[in-house]
């Protein structure tokens, strides 16, 4: 019997939120076990997790966050708690395929977006599909690119991630990194983009919002060595236009990088390289 003053509707609602695929939580005691499991996963307490499982907690129990319901493996993935993740997978490897209802992300997406390279490697080796897409077509590699994590990009590429996988709007991991490039001396997004291209990504994919390729950015910053590498080693297209109709050479001209301008002209002597009239 419930204690006096307890809102039965609230209790039932909370119990219902801990169901998985319509399986009811049998008692408040079981519900407490599931809470113990979630707390252990949240704080990295393996002993607490083991205790909860031994008392009957469900490794695939759902609990609510602001943007939707997740299972304990998502917490492990986000925090990098490998030993807990391994233990949960041992108890029920189906947790690897759980998705967040709001956006369809997997635990691998969450590991990648939280810069957890070792966790990414573990999850893939245990059975997560490296190129699994969420509802928007995003992959873990795109999430890694969006935070500029070379470590995660490296792990995913070593696990045969498709470097040119496109989301539902036609953007790739390169696109996700490009729009965050700045003129700072140390720019992790520039490094992440270049890392992707070095590993085999198409250098002509452009940023999601600017439609500029890495060659545009290198030309604008006067990075002659990078411009040469992109064109000679990776076959980047110097005639690609951004949203303003500008070519890479236009940015070199605007920023008075004469050596870069001269290089473009030497590589494409048959082109006039006239600046686009529509943006003047």
Backbone as CSV, one residue per row, in Angstrom:
resi,resn,N_x,N_y,N_z,CA_x,CA_y,CA_z,C_x,C_y,C_z
1,UNK,0.818,-1.190,0.000,0.000,0.000,0.000,0.862,1.255,0.000
2,UNK,0.406,2.282,-0.718,1.168,3.523,-0.774,0.906,4.373,0.450
3,UNK,1.922,5.105,0.872,1.788,5.965,2.044,0.785,7.070,1.772
4,UNK,0.191,7.570,2.837,-0.793,8.644,2.721,-0.174,9.881,2.106
5,UNK,-0.906,10.517,1.179,-0.438,11.755,0.567,0.322,11.553,-0.729
6,UNK,0.617,10.290,-1.097,1.348,10.028,-2.339,0.396,10.135,-3.519
7,UNK,0.817,10.853,-4.541,0.009,11.023,-5.744,0.148,9.768,-6.605
8,UNK,-0.899,8.906,-6.612,-0.828,7.642,-7.332,-0.636,7.843,-8.826
9,UNK,-1.252,8.882,-9.385,-1.107,9.134,-10.826,0.337,9.476,-11.183
10,UNK,0.977,10.250,-10.294,2.372,10.616,-10.531,3.266,9.385,-10.457
11,UNK,3.012,8.539,-9.481,3.805,7.322,-9.331,3.652,6.429,-10.551
12,UNK,2.418,6.235,-11.005,2.173,5.394,-12.167,2.837,5.962,-13.409
13,UNK,2.830,7.296,-13.508,3.468,7.940,-14.648,4.963,7.684,-14.639
14,UNK,5.567,7.774,-13.446,7.001,7.543,-13.345,7.342,6.095,-13.651
15,UNK,6.539,5.179,-13.160,6.768,3.767,-13.426,6.650,3.492,-14.926
16,UNK,5.655,4.112,-15.548,5.455,3.913,-16.974,6.654,4.401,-17.772
17,UNK,7.295,5.473,-17.299,8.436,6.011,-18.018,9.627,5.083,-17.962
18,UNK,9.607,4.099,-17.068,10.701,3.153,-16.949,10.414,1.850,-17.681
19,UNK,9.349,1.833,-18.484,9.040,0.641,-19.266,9.929,0.571,-20.492
20,UNK,10.100,-0.624,-21.043,10.809,-0.775,-22.310,9.990,-1.673,-23.205
21,UNK,9.588,-1.120,-24.360,8.792,-1.861,-25.339,7.534,-2.464,-24.721
22,UNK,6.883,-1.705,-23.842,5.596,-2.118,-23.292,5.682,-3.065,-22.119
23,UNK,6.883,-3.393,-21.620,7.014,-4.303,-20.490,6.896,-3.505,-19.199
24,UNK,5.931,-3.841,-18.369,5.673,-3.050,-17.178,6.682,-3.339,-16.085
25,UNK,7.031,-2.301,-15.355,7.827,-2.478,-14.154,6.917,-3.080,-13.097
26,UNK,7.330,-4.148,-12.483,6.423,-4.930,-11.648,6.168,-4.328,-10.277
27,UNK,7.083,-3.517,-9.769,6.889,-2.990,-8.412,7.738,-1.754,-8.207
28,UNK,7.424,-1.038,-7.128,8.234,0.130,-6.800,9.652,-0.281,-6.429
29,UNK,9.807,-1.495,-5.903,11.139,-1.982,-5.563,11.983,-2.133,-6.820
30,UNK,11.371,-2.697,-7.881,12.072,-2.826,-9.154,12.405,-1.456,-9.720
31,UNK,11.467,-0.537,-9.583,11.712,0.824,-10.067,12.913,1.443,-9.364
32,UNK,13.077,1.189,-8.087,14.221,1.707,-7.351,15.521,1.087,-7.856
33,UNK,15.469,-0.190,-8.233,16.648,-0.844,-8.802,17.062,-0.158,-10.103
34,UNK,16.063,0.161,-10.915,16.357,0.825,-12.181,16.946,2.215,-11.946
35,UNK,16.417,2.903,-10.959,16.979,4.219,-10.621,18.419,4.083,-10.154
36,UNK,18.675,3.040,-9.351,20.026,2.788,-8.871,20.963,2.528,-10.043
37,UNK,20.471,1.767,-11.018,21.263,1.485,-12.219,21.606,2.773,-12.962
38,UNK,20.618,3.614,-13.163,20.840,4.873,-13.887,21.811,5.781,-13.146
39,UNK,21.685,5.839,-11.829,22.588,6.668,-11.035,24.017,6.148,-11.118
40,UNK,24.158,4.816,-11.102,25.491,4.236,-11.220,26.126,4.550,-12.561
41,UNK,25.319,4.500,-13.617,25.824,4.823,-14.952,26.156,6.305,-15.076
42,UNK,25.381,7.123,-14.408,25.581,8.571,-14.470,26.857,8.991,-13.733
43,UNK,27.174,8.305,-12.630,28.311,8.698,-11.787,29.550,7.839,-12.011
44,UNK,29.428,6.801,-12.830,30.573,5.942,-13.090,30.856,4.945,-11.982
45,UNK,29.839,4.577,-11.234,29.989,3.656,-10.101,29.635,2.239,-10.541
46,UNK,30.652,1.460,-10.892,30.434,0.107,-11.395,29.798,-0.793,-10.335
47,UNK,30.221,-0.665,-9.090,29.652,-1.486,-8.023,28.158,-1.224,-7.867
48,UNK,27.757,0.022,-7.979,26.347,0.371,-7.882,25.559,-0.248,-9.038
49,UNK,26.161,-0.220,-10.215,25.512,-0.798,-11.387,25.337,-2.303,-11.206
50,UNK,26.388,-2.976,-10.753,26.304,-4.423,-10.529,25.262,-4.762,-9.473
51,UNK,25.228,-3.976,-8.416,24.249,-4.201,-7.355,22.830,-4.055,-7.891
52,UNK,22.617,-3.031,-8.713,21.293,-2.796,-9.288,20.864,-3.952,-10.189
53,UNK,21.786,-4.443,-11.018,21.469,-5.557,-11.921,21.154,-6.822,-11.117
54,UNK,21.934,-7.066,-10.083,21.708,-8.246,-9.246,20.345,-8.191,-8.549
55,UNK,19.862,-6.985,-8.306,18.564,-6.824,-7.648,17.404,-6.794,-8.641
56,UNK,17.718,-6.979,-9.928,16.656,-7.082,-10.914,16.487,-5.903,-11.843
57,UNK,17.415,-4.949,-11.852,17.288,-3.790,-12.742,17.391,-4.222,-14.196
58,UNK,16.704,-3.508,-15.049,16.666,-3.797,-16.479,17.738,-2.982,-17.200
59,UNK,18.724,-3.624,-17.850,19.774,-2.878,-18.559,19.243,-1.964,-19.660
60,UNK,18.007,-2.238,-20.122,17.432,-1.424,-21.200,16.317,-0.511,-20.694
61,UNK,16.302,-0.264,-19.403,15.250,0.589,-18.845,15.337,1.988,-19.457
62,UNK,14.202,2.569,-19.752,14.166,3.933,-20.281,13.934,4.936,-19.158
63,UNK,14.584,6.073,-19.277,14.256,7.174,-18.380,14.299,8.471,-19.163
64,UNK,13.591,9.450,-18.674,13.344,10.659,-19.456,14.385,11.746,-19.232
65,UNK,14.801,12.331,-20.338,15.554,13.579,-20.326,14.688,14.628,-21.013
66,UNK,15.202,15.842,-21.071,14.415,16.932,-21.647,14.013,16.631,-23.084
67,UNK,14.925,16.069,-23.862,14.668,15.860,-25.284,14.217,14.445,-25.626
68,UNK,13.950,13.638,-24.612,13.457,12.300,-24.925,13.984,11.248,-23.977
69,UNK,13.606,10.014,-24.233,13.973,8.912,-23.371,15.235,8.207,-23.864
70,UNK,16.106,7.841,-22.929,17.326,7.118,-23.253,17.471,5.943,-22.302
71,UNK,18.440,5.086,-22.590,18.732,3.948,-21.731,20.111,4.148,-21.095
72,UNK,20.457,3.363,-20.072,21.708,3.600,-19.333,22.973,3.631,-20.189
73,UNK,23.014,2.868,-21.274,24.223,2.826,-22.088,24.575,4.204,-22.657
74,UNK,23.571,5.058,-22.843,23.827,6.404,-23.361,24.666,7.216,-22.371
75,UNK,24.375,7.046,-21.073,25.138,7.751,-20.053,26.584,7.279,-20.044
76,UNK,26.777,5.964,-20.133,28.132,5.415,-20.169,28.888,5.943,-21.380
77,UNK,28.216,5.956,-22.511,28.855,6.396,-23.747,29.272,7.857,-23.665
78,UNK,28.415,8.695,-23.136,28.691,10.130,-23.042,29.825,10.435,-22.079
79,UNK,29.921,9.650,-21.010,30.920,9.904,-19.972,32.213,9.129,-20.179
80,UNK,32.166,8.106,-21.025,33.368,7.323,-21.257,33.619,6.242,-20.229
81,UNK,32.569,5.748,-19.589,32.711,4.710,-18.576,32.748,3.332,-19.251
82,UNK,33.917,2.945,-19.703,34.059,1.727,-20.511,33.695,0.455,-19.746
83,UNK,34.158,0.339,-18.504,33.916,-0.890,-17.747,32.418,-1.100,-17.507
84,UNK,31.710,-0.011,-17.245,30.261,-0.124,-17.053,29.593,-0.503,-18.369
85,UNK,30.033,0.118,-19.448,29.466,-0.205,-20.758,29.684,-1.677,-21.095
86,UNK,30.885,-2.167,-20.863,31.186,-3.574,-21.139,30.291,-4.497,-20.313
87,UNK,30.076,-4.137,-19.048,29.244,-4.950,-18.167,27.796,-4.974,-18.651
88,UNK,27.277,-3.824,-19.020,25.895,-3.754,-19.505,25.721,-4.528,-20.803
89,UNK,26.686,-4.416,-21.694,26.615,-5.133,-22.970,26.662,-6.639,-22.735
90,UNK,27.465,-7.050,-21.759,27.542,-8.469,-21.400,26.183,-8.979,-20.917
91,UNK,25.458,-8.125,-20.198,24.159,-8.522,-19.664,23.068,-8.518,-20.728
92,UNK,23.183,-7.614,-21.691,22.168,-7.534,-22.757,22.739,-6.723,-23.915
93,UNK,23.263,-7.426,-24.918,23.914,-6.708,-26.014,22.941,-5.982,-26.942
94,UNK,21.634,-6.166,-26.730,20.652,-5.434,-27.523,20.685,-3.936,-27.222
95,UNK,21.261,-3.564,-26.093,21.329,-2.136,-25.746,22.147,-1.346,-26.756
96,UNK,23.007,-2.032,-27.498,23.823,-1.358,-28.503,22.972,-0.770,-29.628
97,UNK,21.778,-1.290,-29.793,20.924,-0.868,-30.904,19.783,0.043,-30.468
98,UNK,19.758,0.396,-29.174,18.733,1.324,-28.698,18.956,2.701,-29.313
99,UNK,17.885,3.420,-29.564,17.991,4.770,-30.099,17.187,5.732,-29.235
100,UNK,17.602,6.976,-29.266,16.879,8.026,-28.562,15.663,8.410,-29.400
101,UNK,14.490,8.349,-28.804,13.266,8.562,-29.562,13.179,9.910,-30.239
102,UNK,13.744,10.926,-29.628,13.633,12.286,-30.159,14.317,12.449,-31.516
103,UNK,15.539,11.907,-31.640,16.293,12.141,-32.871,16.878,10.881,-33.501
104,UNK,16.668,9.734,-32.874,17.161,8.497,-33.463,18.646,8.262,-33.303
105,UNK,19.286,9.000,-32.401,20.716,8.798,-32.179,20.965,7.518,-31.388
106,UNK,22.157,6.966,-31.553,22.579,5.778,-30.828,23.628,6.157,-29.781
107,UNK,24.024,5.153,-28.997,25.069,5.405,-28.006,26.380,5.802,-28.686
108,UNK,26.609,5.326,-29.910,27.825,5.710,-30.636,27.804,7.188,-30.993
109,UNK,26.653,7.699,-31.413,26.532,9.140,-31.667,26.900,9.927,-30.412
110,UNK,26.391,9.482,-29.266,26.616,10.215,-28.026,28.074,10.146,-27.587
111,UNK,28.721,9.019,-27.810,30.142,8.905,-27.490,30.963,9.847,-28.372
112,UNK,30.630,9.881,-29.663,31.365,10.731,-30.602,31.170,12.212,-30.287
113,UNK,29.940,12.610,-30.020,29.655,14.033,-29.782,30.186,14.512,-28.438
114,UNK,30.577,13.577,-27.568,31.165,13.938,-26.276,32.661,13.627,-26.221
115,UNK,33.256,13.455,-27.390,34.714,13.305,-27.492,35.239,12.125,-26.675
116,UNK,34.667,10.959,-26.921,35.059,9.744,-26.213,35.583,8.708,-27.228
117,UNK,36.820,8.863,-27.691,37.344,7.966,-28.731,37.436,6.508,-28.293
118,UNK,37.880,6.251,-27.077,38.001,4.860,-26.623,36.632,4.197,-26.517
119,UNK,35.649,4.951,-26.076,34.296,4.417,-25.999,33.761,4.111,-27.394
120,UNK,34.046,4.978,-28.344,33.623,4.730,-29.727,34.202,3.420,-30.242
121,UNK,35.483,3.212,-29.983,36.144,1.994,-30.433,35.502,0.765,-29.792
122,UNK,35.216,0.844,-28.505,34.582,-0.264,-27.798,33.208,-0.578,-28.384
123,UNK,32.385,0.435,-28.543,31.022,0.232,-29.020,30.990,-0.380,-30.421
124,UNK,31.890,0.082,-31.275,31.935,-0.459,-32.635,32.370,-1.921,-32.602
125,UNK,33.393,-2.203,-31.815,33.891,-3.590,-31.737,32.885,-4.530,-31.091
126,UNK,31.968,-3.978,-30.303,30.945,-4.802,-29.667,29.713,-4.985,-30.550
127,UNK,29.624,-4.183,-31.635,28.502,-4.401,-32.540,27.778,-3.180,-33.055
128,UNK,28.136,-1.984,-32.604,27.503,-0.777,-33.147,27.948,-0.570,-34.600
129,UNK,27.007,-0.213,-35.452,27.343,0.055,-36.856,27.964,1.442,-36.944
130,UNK,29.175,1.510,-37.474,29.931,2.761,-37.473,29.245,3.861,-38.273
131,UNK,28.471,3.490,-39.309,27.816,4.486,-40.160,26.318,4.606,-39.894
132,UNK,25.854,4.138,-38.738,24.428,4.242,-38.398,23.998,5.713,-38.415
133,UNK,22.900,5.998,-39.088,22.417,7.374,-39.226,21.216,7.620,-38.326
134,UNK,21.109,8.853,-37.823,19.943,9.215,-37.026,18.828,9.697,-37.943
135,UNK,17.803,10.304,-37.386,16.655,10.710,-38.197,16.994,11.781,-39.223
136,UNK,18.066,12.519,-38.999,18.493,13.548,-39.945,19.577,13.038,-40.890
137,UNK,19.926,11.774,-40.748,20.964,11.205,-41.592,22.363,11.431,-41.070
138,UNK,22.487,11.940,-39.865,23.803,12.211,-39.292,24.456,10.922,-38.794
139,UNK,25.765,10.841,-38.978,26.545,9.723,-38.466,27.407,10.195,-37.300
140,UNK,28.000,9.234,-36.612,28.908,9.567,-35.511,30.089,10.390,-36.026
141,UNK,30.539,10.121,-37.245,31.657,10.872,-37.818,31.292,12.347,-37.987
142,UNK,30.067,12.630,-38.377,29.621,14.019,-38.494,29.608,14.693,-37.121
143,UNK,29.188,13.953,-36.108,29.194,14.506,-34.750,30.613,14.817,-34.301
144,UNK,31.538,13.930,-34.625,32.935,14.150,-34.261,33.497,15.376,-34.980
145,UNK,33.141,15.525,-36.249,33.612,16.676,-37.029,33.044,17.974,-36.481
146,UNK,31.811,17.930,-36.032,31.155,19.134,-35.539,31.773,19.653,-34.248
147,UNK,32.446,18.778,-33.491,33.150,19.247,-32.286,34.655,19.346,-32.524
148,UNK,35.082,19.036,-33.737,36.505,19.166,-34.072,37.397,18.157,-33.378
149,UNK,36.904,16.940,-33.185,37.677,15.921,-32.472,38.463,15.035,-33.439
150,UNK,39.742,15.293,-33.549,40.598,14.479,-34.409,40.714,13.065,-33.854
151,UNK,40.734,12.932,-32.525,40.865,11.606,-31.913,39.694,10.701,-32.296
152,UNK,38.473,11.239,-32.220,37.301,10.434,-32.571,37.264,10.181,-34.078
153,UNK,37.594,11.193,-34.866,37.647,11.017,-36.320,38.606,9.890,-36.681
154,UNK,39.750,9.861,-36.013,40.756,8.831,-36.284,40.225,7.447,-35.948
155,UNK,39.606,7.307,-34.782,39.054,6.007,-34.375,37.989,5.540,-35.356
156,UNK,37.094,6.431,-35.735,36.010,6.055,-36.643,36.543,5.688,-38.021
157,UNK,37.518,6.438,-38.500,38.080,6.127,-39.818,38.829,4.802,-39.786
158,UNK,39.504,4.511,-38.679,40.199,3.227,-38.536,39.209,2.064,-38.499
159,UNK,37.978,2.371,-38.098,36.925,1.360,-38.082,36.063,1.409,-39.343
160,UNK,36.660,1.939,-40.411,36.068,1.911,-41.759,34.815,2.767,-41.915
161,UNK,34.736,3.871,-41.189,33.614,4.786,-41.380,33.646,5.346,-42.805
162,UNK,32.480,5.552,-43.370,32.374,6.162,-44.698,32.622,7.663,-44.554
163,UNK,33.763,8.123,-45.035,34.154,9.521,-44.857,33.287,10.482,-45.652
164,UNK,32.634,9.978,-46.678,31.802,10.828,-47.533,30.315,10.508,-47.414
165,UNK,29.923,9.854,-46.327,28.494,9.618,-46.087,27.775,10.959,-46.014
166,UNK,26.602,11.046,-46.630,25.846,12.292,-46.645,24.625,12.199,-45.736
167,UNK,24.291,13.319,-45.083,23.051,13.372,-44.323,21.903,13.659,-45.285
168,UNK,20.722,13.887,-44.770,19.560,14.059,-45.642,19.584,15.361,-46.430
169,UNK,20.507,16.264,-46.096,20.642,17.506,-46.849,21.872,17.498,-47.737
170,UNK,22.533,16.349,-47.828,23.690,16.229,-48.704,24.996,16.691,-48.104
171,UNK,25.049,16.844,-46.781,26.272,17.288,-46.115,27.060,16.101,-45.577
172,UNK,28.382,16.225,-45.589,29.261,15.177,-45.072,29.965,15.677,-43.808
173,UNK,30.815,14.825,-43.251,31.577,15.219,-42.058,32.415,16.463,-42.339
174,UNK,32.991,16.541,-43.532,33.763,17.737,-43.906,32.889,18.980,-43.794
175,UNK,31.661,18.895,-44.260,30.727,20.031,-44.203,30.489,20.474,-42.766
176,UNK,30.390,19.507,-41.859,30.087,19.820,-40.465,31.224,20.556,-39.770
177,UNK,32.450,20.317,-40.201,33.596,20.979,-39.576,33.887,22.349,-40.188
178,UNK,33.644,22.493,-41.493,34.103,23.678,-42.219,33.557,24.998,-41.693
179,UNK,32.275,25.046,-41.378,31.680,26.333,-41.023,32.159,26.873,-39.673
180,UNK,32.901,26.068,-38.928,33.413,26.524,-37.635,34.861,26.983,-37.707
181,UNK,35.465,26.902,-38.902,36.854,27.345,-39.048,36.945,28.847,-38.800
182,UNK,37.931,29.230,-38.011,38.148,30.650,-37.722,39.575,31.015,-38.134
183,UNK,39.960,32.234,-37.864,41.307,32.686,-38.223,42.270,32.547,-37.052
184,UNK,41.849,31.850,-35.997,42.725,31.671,-34.843,43.954,30.862,-35.248
185,UNK,45.055,31.123,-34.539,46.308,30.445,-34.857,46.156,28.928,-34.698
186,UNK,45.470,28.515,-33.624,45.205,27.097,-33.420,43.716,26.867,-33.631
187,UNK,43.382,26.194,-34.686,41.980,25.999,-35.030,41.711,24.510,-35.186
188,UNK,41.021,23.935,-34.212,40.777,22.490,-34.247,39.864,22.084,-35.398
189,UNK,39.020,23.003,-35.850,38.110,22.656,-36.935,38.835,22.616,-38.281
190,UNK,39.816,23.483,-38.447,40.662,23.405,-39.634,41.410,22.075,-39.627
191,UNK,41.981,21.740,-38.472,42.741,20.492,-38.349,41.843,19.276,-38.574
192,UNK,40.621,19.334,-38.039,39.689,18.213,-38.199,39.319,18.036,-39.667
193,UNK,39.058,19.147,-40.360,38.724,19.073,-41.786,39.875,18.498,-42.585
194,UNK,41.080,18.989,-42.293,42.240,18.503,-43.024,42.498,17.033,-42.728
195,UNK,42.268,16.644,-41.492,42.426,15.238,-41.105,41.502,14.347,-41.934
196,UNK,40.254,14.764,-42.086,39.291,13.991,-42.881,39.753,13.855,-44.323
197,UNK,40.265,14.943,-44.881,40.707,14.928,-46.273,41.957,14.057,-46.429
198,UNK,42.864,14.154,-45.471,44.067,13.305,-45.509,43.703,11.821,-45.489
199,UNK,42.621,11.504,-44.780,42.210,10.109,-44.660,41.359,9.643,-45.846
200,UNK,41.070,10.574,-46.758,40.391,10.173,-47.982,39.066,10.842,-48.281
201,UNK,38.628,11.772,-47.431,37.371,12.468,-47.695,37.499,13.388,-48.909
202,UNK,36.403,13.592,-49.598,36.377,14.464,-50.774,36.604,15.918,-50.345
203,UNK,37.657,16.583,-50.850,37.962,17.949,-50.430,37.007,18.997,-50.984
204,UNK,36.161,18.613,-51.939,35.285,19.592,-52.573,33.930,19.734,-51.892
205,UNK,33.676,18.936,-50.850,32.444,19.168,-50.083,32.574,20.501,-49.348
206,UNK,31.482,21.243,-49.340,31.519,22.603,-48.787,30.788,22.671,-47.455
207,UNK,30.992,23.787,-46.755,30.337,24.008,-45.475,28.825,24.043,-45.603
208,UNK,28.145,23.704,-44.524,26.684,23.620,-44.543,26.030,24.975,-44.803
209,UNK,26.648,26.042,-44.320,25.996,27.354,-44.380,26.654,28.330,-45.345
210,UNK,27.957,28.172,-45.592,28.671,29.127,-46.444,28.915,28.603,-47.847
211,UNK,28.864,27.277,-47.988,29.185,26.620,-49.252,30.626,26.864,-49.676
212,UNK,31.483,27.133,-48.692,32.918,27.279,-48.977,33.630,25.958,-48.712
213,UNK,34.566,25.635,-49.582,35.389,24.447,-49.394,36.620,24.825,-48.577
214,UNK,37.386,23.816,-48.190,38.609,24.108,-47.435,39.570,24.938,-48.269
215,UNK,39.539,24.765,-49.573,40.416,25.547,-50.444,40.089,27.037,-50.345
216,UNK,38.826,27.387,-50.199,38.451,28.791,-49.988,39.116,29.343,-48.720
217,UNK,39.034,28.566,-47.643,39.586,29.034,-46.370,41.103,29.159,-46.426
218,UNK,41.760,28.189,-47.040,43.222,28.240,-47.139,43.670,29.433,-47.985
219,UNK,42.935,29.690,-49.053,43.270,30.831,-49.904,43.076,32.144,-49.154
220,UNK,41.987,32.239,-48.396,41.697,33.464,-47.640,42.746,33.730,-46.574
221,UNK,43.304,32.657,-46.007,44.290,32.809,-44.940,45.725,32.855,-45.469
222,UNK,45.882,32.732,-46.784,47.217,32.802,-47.377,48.072,31.584,-47.096
223,UNK,47.429,30.443,-46.897,48.153,29.204,-46.582,48.584,28.530,-47.890
224,UNK,49.665,29.013,-48.454,50.101,28.536,-49.763,50.420,27.044,-49.757
225,UNK,51.097,26.564,-48.725,51.455,25.148,-48.677,50.213,24.258,-48.667
226,UNK,49.205,24.673,-47.887,47.965,23.896,-47.833,47.223,23.955,-49.172
227,UNK,47.240,25.132,-49.798,46.603,25.277,-51.102,47.253,24.323,-52.103
228,UNK,48.573,24.279,-52.082,49.292,23.385,-52.997,48.937,21.924,-52.733
229,UNK,48.920,21.545,-51.464,48.596,20.159,-51.123,47.179,19.788,-51.553
230,UNK,46.244,20.683,-51.282,44.853,20.394,-51.632,44.688,20.206,-53.131
231,UNK,45.374,21.018,-53.907,45.214,20.937,-55.355,46.047,19.821,-55.973
232,UNK,47.292,19.677,-55.538,48.196,18.732,-56.197,48.064,17.308,-55.651
233,UNK,47.808,17.193,-54.349,47.739,15.866,-53.746,46.319,15.323,-53.647
234,UNK,45.357,16.243,-53.403,43.979,15.788,-53.177,43.010,16.234,-54.279
235,UNK,43.542,16.875,-55.312,42.755,17.257,-56.496,41.552,18.153,-56.172
236,UNK,41.739,19.071,-55.244,40.674,20.028,-54.912,40.394,20.924,-56.111
237,UNK,39.137,21.312,-56.252,38.687,22.084,-57.406,38.818,23.589,-57.149
238,UNK,39.706,24.295,-57.867,39.881,25.737,-57.655,38.770,26.579,-58.266
239,UNK,37.898,25.950,-59.063,36.828,26.689,-59.726,35.495,26.562,-59.002
240,UNK,35.509,26.048,-57.800,34.269,25.884,-57.039,33.852,27.219,-56.415
241,UNK,32.588,27.564,-56.566,32.072,28.826,-56.050,31.359,28.624,-54.719
242,UNK,31.457,29.658,-53.848,30.701,29.613,-52.592,29.343,30.267,-52.791
243,UNK,28.621,30.514,-51.696,27.283,31.094,-51.814,27.293,32.486,-52.420
244,UNK,28.416,33.185,-52.309,28.519,34.522,-52.887,29.057,34.505,-54.303
245,UNK,29.245,33.314,-54.850,29.763,33.198,-56.208,31.265,33.376,-56.294
246,UNK,31.963,33.338,-55.168,33.406,33.586,-55.166,34.205,32.292,-55.292
247,UNK,35.316,32.411,-56.016,36.276,31.332,-56.135,37.334,31.474,-55.044
248,UNK,38.111,30.437,-54.780,39.204,30.564,-53.804,40.168,31.702,-54.131
249,UNK,40.468,31.893,-55.421,41.405,32.948,-55.795,40.866,34.338,-55.438
250,UNK,39.555,34.494,-55.434,38.965,35.785,-55.062,39.299,36.140,-53.619
251,UNK,39.283,35.143,-52.740,39.618,35.391,-51.337,41.095,35.694,-51.171
252,UNK,41.929,35.047,-51.982,43.366,35.343,-51.940,43.619,36.782,-52.386
253,UNK,42.906,37.203,-53.410,43.051,38.576,-53.890,42.581,39.590,-52.850
254,UNK,41.411,39.338,-52.275,40.846,40.264,-51.293,41.778,40.467,-50.090
255,UNK,42.469,39.397,-49.722,43.353,39.463,-48.551,44.812,39.696,-48.929
256,UNK,45.025,40.054,-50.233,46.342,40.449,-50.734,47.403,39.367,-50.539
257,UNK,47.008,38.130,-50.765,47.966,37.025,-50.721,48.445,36.761,-52.151
258,UNK,49.377,37.603,-52.586,49.799,37.578,-53.988,50.439,36.249,-54.383
259,UNK,51.159,35.612,-53.457,51.802,34.342,-53.789,50.767,33.255,-54.073
260,UNK,49.648,33.308,-53.336,48.576,32.340,-53.560,47.889,32.623,-54.899
261,UNK,47.669,33.907,-55.185,47.062,34.289,-56.469,47.938,33.806,-57.614
262,UNK,49.246,34.048,-57.491,50.180,33.632,-58.546,50.151,32.116,-58.743
263,UNK,50.032,31.404,-57.634,50.002,29.937,-57.735,48.756,29.462,-58.479
264,UNK,47.601,30.017,-58.108,46.366,29.641,-58.802,46.501,29.901,-60.305
265,UNK,47.044,31.051,-60.636,47.172,31.409,-62.050,48.154,30.502,-62.780
266,UNK,49.190,30.073,-62.077,50.175,29.193,-62.709,49.614,27.789,-62.932
267,UNK,48.697,27.393,-62.055,48.114,26.062,-62.167,47.001,26.003,-63.209
268,UNK,46.357,27.146,-63.441,45.254,27.195,-64.400,45.474,28.362,-65.353
269,UNK,46.518,28.301,-66.184,46.857,29.440,-67.050,45.792,29.779,-68.072
270,UNK,44.912,28.838,-68.381,43.886,29.104,-69.392,42.663,29.801,-68.813
271,UNK,42.640,29.988,-67.503,41.496,30.639,-66.852,41.833,32.107,-66.570
272,UNK,40.875,32.968,-66.777,41.097,34.411,-66.540,41.005,34.753,-65.069
273,UNK,40.283,33.928,-64.297,40.096,34.178,-62.863,39.509,35.544,-62.578
274,UNK,38.639,36.005,-63.451,37.970,37.278,-63.181,37.051,37.102,-61.979
275,UNK,37.064,38.063,-61.065,36.187,37.980,-59.915,34.744,38.022,-60.347
276,UNK,33.900,37.337,-59.594,32.472,37.270,-59.933,31.830,38.659,-59.841
277,UNK,31.231,39.074,-60.908,30.635,40.419,-60.945,29.447,40.546,-60.013
278,UNK,28.748,39.412,-59.724,27.534,39.510,-58.936,27.795,39.853,-57.486
279,UNK,29.029,39.700,-57.039,29.298,39.984,-55.625,30.049,41.287,-55.435
280,UNK,30.213,42.039,-56.528,30.933,43.310,-56.418,29.961,44.453,-56.241
